[in-house]
Amino acid sequence: MSLVAPLGLWRSFGAGGARVSGLRILALVTDAFGGNGGIARYNQDLMSAFATSARVREICVLPRQGSLGHQALPQKVLQARASAARLAFSTQAIARAALDGPFDIVFCGHIYMSPIAAAISKFLKKPMWLQLHGIDAWQPRGGRLARTATESAALVTAVSRFTRSRFLRWADIAPERVRVLPNTFEPSFTAGPKPEYLLDRLNIHGRRVILTVSRLTASEQYKGHDRIIAALPAIKERIADVVYVIAGDGDDRERLKKMAKAAGVEDITLFAGHVPERELPGYLRLADVFAMPSTGEGFGIVYLEAAACGLPVIAGDRDGSVDALADGAIGTLIDPEDAPQLVDAVCNMLAGRGRQAQPTSHDRFRAGNFNTHVDNLLENFL
């Protein structure tokens, strides 16, 4: 297994200095292995997909955050220690590019990192692959330098058609260079009984559970916790034993707690706090419906995970959630701003009248298809 690599130990040459065949990728990311959240998960899946490709020899990952700890890395993957400060990260990235080459692709895992990634790409005279996630790519940010850096990418991949469309509204880049590479999900997400230990921990035996899983950050209020809390009084009138479990933590938690109290539903709104990755499948199996009526989701991997665990899923119809739910084949799309529609959708599903996804409807997003898609994209760099 690969380990964290100190500076200067990423040289990989054959006998006598001859170059070993296969692409070497320098990946600049916010976080990957050892990180938390949807972008970290996406980067882990993408780096793993690179590693499965016969076209790739080595992936050298530079994260800005996350602690690898004892987590093992896929074969071919090396990950440096995180450098959170912008100057420290940029310095390390330039040093890696200069000392640990040659590299064939500069992968930029977030649009905010495009200036340093583009500079390294130009220095190395190698192409840049830029990854887009969600709301950060929906309008130009960072001035002309950042825009020029973004538009210099040889290949841009977006997690959804929605993000691709919003990006192309402002970016001066050929549409054929912008491709869709949707999320995948782990095979550990499967249907199963409600875990007794979680029912005990949350004290919700015999209750019908609405679940939302996401970070609770003030910058991501678009996810829709507010809308569900506001709808709970009407839902409780029709489903007396309902409880709303919010899994995740962040700086917006106190505001949501105050909102639940003001709405008179604090007794049926449970804040589970941060959920470790290993417990997430259990939390999903705990629920009777997964609801996240977002207006700003780039894709929403958690929708796939919920569907894979057998849950009926409710999402908004105004963002990348449409792709995650395969235009409604995997779950129910609603107008996230239409409160009565949200109430009806939740109550119908809790009463067993909602439409559930077919067991194979999310197969298109499985890892095998994701890996094949990535391998085909790599052909652009050969």
C-alpha positions in Angstrom: 0.0 0.0 0.0 1.1 3.6 -0.7 2.0 5.9 2.1 2.3 9.6 2.6 5.4 10.7 0.6 8.0 13.2 1.8 9.2 15.8 -0.7 11.4 14.4 -3.5 10.3 10.8 -3.2 7.8 10.7 -6.1 10.4 10.1 -8.9 9.5 6.9 -10.7 12.0 5.9 -13.4 13.0 2.6 -14.9 16.4 1.1 -15.0 19.1 3.5 -16.4 16.8 6.5 -16.1 14.4 5.3 -18.8 10.8 6.5 -18.3 8.3 3.8 -17.3 5.2 3.9 -19.5 1.9 5.2 -18.2 0.6 8.6 -17.2 1.7 10.4 -14.1 -0.9 12.7 -12.6 -0.2 15.6 -10.2 -3.5 16.1 -8.4 -4.2 19.4 -6.5 -7.3 18.9 -4.3 -9.1 20.4 -1.4 -9.1 17.1 0.3 -9.2 13.4 -0.6 -8.1 10.4 1.5 -8.6 11.3 5.1 -11.1 14.0 4.3 -14.8 14.3 5.0 -17.8 15.4 2.9 -18.9 15.0 -0.7 -16.0 16.6 -2.4 -13.5 14.4 -0.5 -15.5 11.3 -1.3 -15.6 12.3 -5.0 -11.8 12.8 -5.0 -11.2 9.5 -3.3 -13.4 7.8 -5.9 -11.7 9.6 -8.8 -8.1 8.9 -7.6 -9.1 5.3 -7.1 -10.5 5.2 -10.7 -7.3 6.7 -12.0 -5.4 3.9 -10.1 -7.5 1.2 -11.8 -6.7 2.4 -15.3 -4.0 0.7 -17.2 -3.2 4.1 -18.8 -2.0 5.5 -15.4 1.3 4.7 -13.7 1.1 7.0 -10.6 -1.1 9.6 -9.0 0.5 12.1 -6.7 -2.1 13.9 -4.5 -1.6 17.2 -2.8 -4.5 18.0 -0.4 -5.1 21.3 1.4 -6.9 19.6 4.3 -7.6 16.3 5.9 -5.4 13.9 7.9 -4.7 10.6 6.4 -4.0 8.8 9.7 -3.8 5.1 9.2 -6.0 5.0 6.1 -4.4 2.8 3.4 -4.2 4.2 -0.2 -5.0 2.5 -3.4 -2.0 1.1 -5.3 -0.4 3.8 -7.5 -1.6 6.6 -5.2 0.7 8.7 -3.1 -0.6 11.5 -0.9 1.4 14.3 0.7 0.6 15.8 4.0 -2.0 18.5 3.9 -1.0 22.2 3.6 -4.0 24.3 4.7 -2.5 27.8 4.2 -2.7 29.0 0.6 0.9 30.1 0.4 2.2 26.9 1.9 0.1 24.8 -0.4 1.2 26.8 -3.5 4.8 26.5 -2.5 4.5 22.8 -2.0 2.7 22.3 -5.3 5.3 24.2 -7.2 8.1 22.3 -5.5 6.4 18.9 -6.2 6.0 19.9 -9.8 9.6 21.0 -10.2 11.3 18.2 -8.2 9.1 15.1 -8.5 8.3 15.1 -12.2 7.9 14.4 -15.0 4.1 14.6 -14.9 1.7 14.2 -17.8 -1.5 15.7 -16.3 -2.1 18.5 -13.8 -5.5 17.7 -12.1 -7.2 20.6 -10.4 -9.9 19.3 -8.0 -11.6 22.6 -7.3 -12.2 25.8 -9.4 -10.7 27.9 -6.6 -7.4 26.2 -7.1 -7.3 26.8 -10.9 -4.8 29.7 -10.8 -2.0 27.7 -9.2 -2.9 24.6 -11.2 -2.9 26.6 -14.4 0.5 28.1 -13.5 2.0 24.7 -12.9 0.4 23.4 -16.1 2.0 26.2 -18.1 5.4 25.7 -16.3 5.4 22.0 -17.1 3.9 22.4 -20.6 1.4 19.7 -19.7 -2.5 19.8 -19.9 -4.7 20.7 -17.0 -7.9 18.7 -16.1 -10.3 20.8 -14.1 -13.0 19.3 -11.9 -16.3 21.3 -11.2 -18.6 20.4 -8.3 -21.4 22.8 -7.6 -22.4 26.3 -6.8 -18.8 27.6 -6.8 -18.7 27.1 -10.6 -22.0 28.6 -11.4 -20.7 32.1 -11.9 -17.3 33.7 -12.4 -15.3 34.3 -9.2 -11.8 35.6 -8.4 -11.3 38.1 -11.2 -9.7 37.9 -14.6 -6.7 35.8 -13.5 -8.9 33.1 -12.1 -11.2 33.1 -15.2 -8.3 32.9 -17.6 -6.8 30.0 -15.5 -10.1 28.2 -15.6 -10.6 28.6 -19.3 -7.1 27.3 -20.0 -8.1 23.7 -19.0 -7.7 21.1 -21.7 -10.5 19.1 -20.1 -13.2 20.2 -17.7 -15.4 17.6 -15.9 -18.6 18.6 -14.1 -20.6 16.4 -11.7 -23.9 17.2 -13.3 -25.5 18.6 -16.5 -26.7 21.5 -14.4 -23.3 22.5 -13.2 -21.9 22.1 -16.8 -24.7 24.3 -18.2 -24.2 27.0 -15.5 -20.4 27.0 -16.1 -20.8 27.3 -19.9 -23.0 30.4 -19.4 -20.0 32.4 -18.4 -16.8 30.5 -19.3 -15.2 31.2 -22.7 -14.4 27.6 -23.4 -15.4 25.2 -26.2 -18.4 23.1 -25.0 -16.9 19.9 -26.2 -14.1 20.3 -23.7 -16.6 20.3 -20.8 -17.8 16.8 -20.0 -20.1 15.4 -17.3 -18.6 12.9 -14.8 -21.2 12.1 -12.2 -20.6 10.8 -8.7 -20.4 7.2 -7.8 -21.1 5.5 -4.4 -19.5 2.8 -2.3 -20.8 -0.8 -2.4 -21.3 -0.7 1.4 -24.5 1.2 0.8 -27.1 -1.6 0.6 -30.6 -2.2 2.0 -31.0 -3.7 5.4 -33.0 -3.6 8.7 -33.0 -0.6 11.0 -29.9 -0.9 13.3 -31.1 -1.5 16.8 -28.1 0.3 18.3 -29.1 3.5 16.5 -32.7 3.2 17.4 -31.5 2.9 21.0 -29.0 5.7 20.7 -31.6 8.1 19.3 -34.5 6.7 21.3 -36.8 6.5 18.3 -38.2 2.9 18.4 -41.5 2.8 16.6 -41.1 6.2 15.0 -41.3 7.0 11.3 -38.1 8.8 10.4 -37.3 11.6 7.9 -33.6 11.9 7.4 -31.3 14.5 6.0 -27.5 14.0 5.9 -25.2 17.0 5.2 -22.9 19.5 6.8 -24.7 22.2 8.8 -22.8 25.2 7.5 -24.2 28.7 7.2 -22.8 28.9 3.6 -24.9 25.8 2.6 -28.4 26.8 3.8 -29.6 26.0 0.4 -29.7 22.3 1.3 -33.2 22.6 2.7 -33.2 21.8 6.4 -35.2 25.0 7.0 -37.9 23.9 4.6 -38.3 20.5 6.3 -38.4 22.1 9.8 -41.0 24.6 8.6 -43.1 21.7 7.1 -42.9 19.5 10.2 -46.1 20.9 11.9 -48.2 20.0 8.9 -46.5 16.7 8.5 -47.1 15.8 12.2 -50.8 16.5 11.8 -50.9 13.7 9.3 -48.1 11.4 10.6 -48.3 11.6 14.4 -45.3 9.4 15.1 -42.9 11.2 12.8 -39.4 12.3 13.8 -36.9 14.3 11.8 -33.2 13.2 12.2 -30.6 15.6 11.0 -27.2 13.9 10.6 -24.2 16.3 10.3 -22.8 19.2 12.2 -21.5 22.7 11.6 -21.9 26.4 12.5 -25.6 26.5 11.4 -26.7 24.0 14.0 -27.8 26.5 16.6 -29.8 28.5 14.1 -31.7 25.4 13.0 -32.3 24.4 16.7 -33.8 27.8 17.3 -36.0 27.5 14.2 -37.3 24.1 15.4 -38.1 25.5 18.8 -39.9 28.5 17.3 -41.9 26.2 15.0 -42.9 24.0 18.0 -41.2 20.9 16.7 -38.0 20.8 18.8 -39.3 17.5 20.4 -39.4 15.8 17.0 -36.3 17.3 15.5 -33.2 15.3 16.5 -29.6 16.6 15.8 -27.5 13.5 15.6 -24.2 15.4 15.1 -21.3 14.3 13.0 -21.7 10.8 11.6 -18.5 8.8 10.9 -18.3 7.3 7.4 -18.6 3.8 8.8 -22.0 4.6 10.4 -23.6 6.3 7.4 -25.1 3.2 5.9 -26.7 2.4 9.2 -28.2 5.9 9.5 -29.7 5.6 6.1 -31.2 2.2 6.9 -32.6 3.8 10.0 -34.8 6.1 8.0 -38.2 5.7 6.2 -37.6 8.6 3.8 -34.5 10.6 2.8 -35.4 14.3 2.1 -33.0 17.1 1.1 -35.0 19.7 -1.0 -31.9 21.6 -2.0 -31.7 24.6 -4.4 -27.9 24.7 -4.8 -26.6 21.1 -5.0 -23.9 20.3 -7.6 -25.0 16.6 -7.6 -25.6 15.1 -4.2 -23.9 11.7 -3.7 -26.0 11.1 -0.6 -29.1 10.8 -2.7 -27.5 7.8 -4.4 -26.4 6.3 -1.1 -29.9 6.6 0.3 -31.5 5.0 -2.8 -28.9 2.2 -2.6 -30.0 1.6 1.0 -33.6 1.2 -0.2 -34.9 4.6 0.8 -37.5 6.6 -1.1 -35.7 9.9 -1.8 -37.0 13.5 -2.2 -35.0 16.2 -3.8 -35.4 19.6 -5.4 -35.8 20.1 -9.1 -33.7 23.2 -9.5 -30.1 22.0 -9.3 -27.8 19.1 -9.8 -30.1 16.9 -7.7 -32.0 16.2 -11.0 -29.0 14.3 -12.3 -28.5 12.4 -9.0 -32.1 11.2 -9.2 -31.8 10.4 -12.9 -34.6 12.8 -13.9 -36.9 11.3 -11.3 -36.1 7.6 -12.0 -34.4 7.2 -8.6 -36.6 9.4 -6.5 -39.2 12.2 -6.4 -38.3 15.6 -7.6 -40.3 18.5 -6.2 -40.3 22.3 -6.3 -38.2 22.9 -3.2 -40.0 26.2 -2.5 -43.5 24.7 -2.6 -44.2 23.8 1.0 -47.5 21.9 0.4 -45.7 19.8 -2.3 -43.0 18.9 0.2 -45.5 18.0 2.9 -47.5 15.8 0.5 -44.4 14.0 -0.8 -43.1 13.3 2.7 -46.4 12.1 4.1 -47.1 9.9 1.1 -43.8 8.2 1.4 -44.1 7.8 5.2 -47.6 6.3 4.6 -46.2 3.9 2.1 -47.9 5.5 -0.9 -44.8 7.1 -2.4 -43.1 5.8 -5.5 -39.8 4.0 -4.7 -37.0 3.6 -7.1 -36.5 0.3 -8.8 -33.6 -1.7 -7.2 -31.5 -1.3 -10.3 -32.3 2.3 -11.1 -29.0 3.6 -9.6 -26.8 1.0 -11.3 -25.6 3.6 -13.8 -23.7 5.3 -11.0 -21.9 2.2 -9.7 -18.2 2.2 -9.4 -17.6 0.0 -12.4 -19.3 2.4 -14.8 -17.6 5.4 -13.1 -14.2 3.7 -13.6 -14.9 3.0 -17.3 -16.0 6.6 -17.8 -12.7 7.9 -16.2 -10.6 5.5 -18.3 -12.3 6.8 -21.5 -11.6 10.4 -20.4 -7.9 9.6 -19.9 -7.6 8.7 -23.5 -7.7 12.4 -24.3 -4.3 12.7 -22.7 -2.5 9.9 -24.6 
